[in-house]
Amino acid sequence: MAAGGSLSIVEYFGGDDGYRCGYCKHENGNFSHGMWSHTMTVQDYQDLIDRGWRRSGKYVYKPIMNKTCCPQYTIRCHALNFHPSKTHKKTLKKVNRFLSKGEMPVEKHDEGHEGELMDSVHEEGVQPPPQDPLKIDHSEVQDISTSPDTDTTNSAAPTSPRDDAEKTTNVTPKPGKGADPNRPLCRKAKDLRKERRLQKEQQKQQEAVSSSVNPAPSKSASNQPKSLEGFITESLPSDPLHRLEVRLVPVSFEDPDFLASYEESAALYARYQMTVHGDAPYECGESQFKRFLCDSPLEAETAPDGPDVGYGSFHQQYWLDGTIVAVGVLDILPSCVSSVYLYYHPDFSSLSLGTYSALRVSTGLQTSCALKPTLGCPSRDAFPALISLLTLVSMRTPKQVMLVR
């Protein structure tokens, strides 16, 4: 129940019967607990998400992990602690080059296997280098066939100091045959440690004196680590060739922005499903789009210490030169942002818009938490509560999971 007294109304279906799996297409291999949500508060859905539940439209379900054909796991990324990897930075630079110069990268055939683990690489082709058999220099081996008397006599023969000096100066040992007498003796490790410690202490004293006389200037902003938002806006000129605008629109037919872009967004969804997933036209029509990505049981709520847009379901639209090229469906909840689905224009697949959109969502979370330090429920964590980006991944799809560290 929400703070204002609203109730969540659900209808439980059970999880004994198997259903068709959307991942492996098994006709009755999908087992999950499910319920139809007529209406639900954002806090109740937050509590369900924390226990492994997810929604598809108004249908809320929890996979039976030891029974279903394709186990699904919720991946949580703490946005405030997130730092972009080298691959993420390349994606941001790739999009920026397209926006500023119009350069469209060529899509590689193995692009979908970026996240393949090194453990999956076969090791049959990795062989150690061939080693030569051990060679023995018989000329260097002492002849042990001599009698003990002969050895004793030779070892006991007197030698003068002058002879020893001549042998020492004239004989140069071969590499690997012992210590070089022409070089100074090795010092003890204990003495070396003492010397290094004294040198460090002297260096610290010199630095302390120099810093008191000439204090070092503070680090400039250019030496500070660049923020995620800095990477997104990096190298964009004042008049780029293409303009990208990101709009966060509430999922409501009473909202004028959502209503005005509804048909264009539905057409983009159909094109994406048919091109990327191979759906038939009747499988991705306007009714399927509305049921899957527009119907939401979540009640829109606002809170004094919450985000300015409030809580509920939203479409994050990416407009390129006045045309929608990607839409991310998000649920903004008291303790996280849940990524429901993303679809994009297939002609721009080489720009890695899935990665780019996840980075933009993470940037929005970091900015919101910086502007509102009391955002969300501080009692749950030392950080503000609205710091997580959730996405669902099936173990049958070995693709890279975004923002997982």
BASEDO-678234 format. One record per residue (C-alpha): x, y, z. Coordinates in steps of 0.5 Angstrom, whole numbers, plus 500, padded with zeros to 3 digits. Last residue first. Example, Ala and Ser with C-alpha at 12.3 -4.5 7.8 and 13.67 -1.06 7.14 Angstrom:
527498514/525491516/
END
This chain:
562491473/556490469/554496466/551493460/551485459/555483453/551477450/551470451/543469451/541463454/543465461/537470460/538478462/534483466/536490467/536494473/540501474/541503481/542509484/536512486/537510494/541516496/548513498/549510505/544505504/537503506/536509511/537514505/531513502/530517495/533523493/537527499/543529495/538532490/543535485/548530485/543524485/540527479/546528475/549521477/542518475/542522469/549519467/547512468/541513464/545516458/550510459/544505458/542509452/549508449/550501450/543499447/545505441/551501439/552506433/553500428/545499429/543505426/540503420/536498425/532504428/532502436/528498441/530498448/526494454/524494461/530498464/528499472/531505475/532504483/530505490/524509489/522507482/523510475/520504471/524505464/522504457/528506452/526508445/531509439/531513433/526518433/526523428/527531429/534531427/536525431/531524437/532519442/526517447/526515454/519512455/517513462/513508467/512511474/516516480/516523479/519527474/523532479/526526482/524524489/525528496/518532495/515526493/511525486/507519484/505515477/501509479/504503476/500498472/503499465/500499459/505502454/510497452/507490452/500492451/501498447/506495442/502488441/496493439/500497434/503491431/509487433/506479432/502481426/508484422/512477423/517477428/525476425/528479431/532485429/529486422/521485424/522487431/526493430/521495424/515494429/518498434/519504430/512504427/510504435/514510436/512514430/505513432/505515439/510521438/504526439/500522445/507521449/508529448/501531450/501527456/494524457/495518453/500516459/507513459/511519462/516522457/523523458/526526452/533526449/535530443/541528438/543533433/547532427/552535423/554539429/554546430/557548437/562542436/562535440/569533442/566530449/559531451/558524453/565523456/564529460/557526462/561520465/566524469/573526467/578524472/581530475/588533471/584538467/581541473/588543475/591540481/593544486/599548486/605546490/608550496/614553494/618554501/614549505/614545499/621545498/623543506/618537506/621535499/628535502/625531508/622526504/628525500/632524506/628519509/627515502/635515502/635512509/631507508/634505501/641504505/638500511/635496506/641495502/645493508/640488510/640485503/648484504/653487499/655483493/663483492/666488488/667485481/674482478/672476482/666474477/662470481/660463478/660459472/654462469/658466464/665464463/670465469/676470467/683467469/689472468/687476475/685470479/691465477/696470477/694472484/694465487/701464484/703470488/700467494/705461493/702454492/703448496/700441494/695438498/689438493/694435488/696429493/689428496/686427489/692422487/691418493/684418492/685415485/683418478/677416475/673422477/675427471/672433473/666435468/668442464/670439458/664434458/660440456/653437457/647439453/640438456/635437450/632443446/626446448/620447444/615453445/609451449/603450445/597454445/592452439/589447444/587452448/580454446/577461448/571460453/575462459/576469456/569471457/565473451/563480452/564483445/561477442/555481438/560485434/563479431/560481424/563488425/559494423/562499419/562506423/558511421/562518420/557524420/562529422/559531429/554527431/557521428/564522431/560523438/557516437/563513436/566517442/561514446/562507444/569507445/568510452/564504453/569499451/575502455/570502461/566507464/566508471/560506476/560508483/554513483/550508478/550502482/549497477/544491478/543485474/536481475/537474473/533470468/533462468/532459461/528452461/524454467/525449473/530451478/529458477/522459477/521465474/518471478/512474474/508481473/503482467/501489466/506490461/512485462/513486469/519483474/519479480/526477484/525479491/528486490/523487484/517485488/519491494/520496488/513494485/510495492/513502492/511504485/504502487/500497483/494497479/490491475/497487476/496480473/500475477/505470475/510465478/514462473/515456468/517457461/519450458/512449455/513451447/520452447/522458443/529459446/528466448/521467448/519461452/512458451/508457457/509451463/503450468/505450475/506457476/500460480/495465476/495471482/490477480/493483483/490490486/495495489/492499494/493507494/493510502/497516500/503513503/503507498/500500500/
END
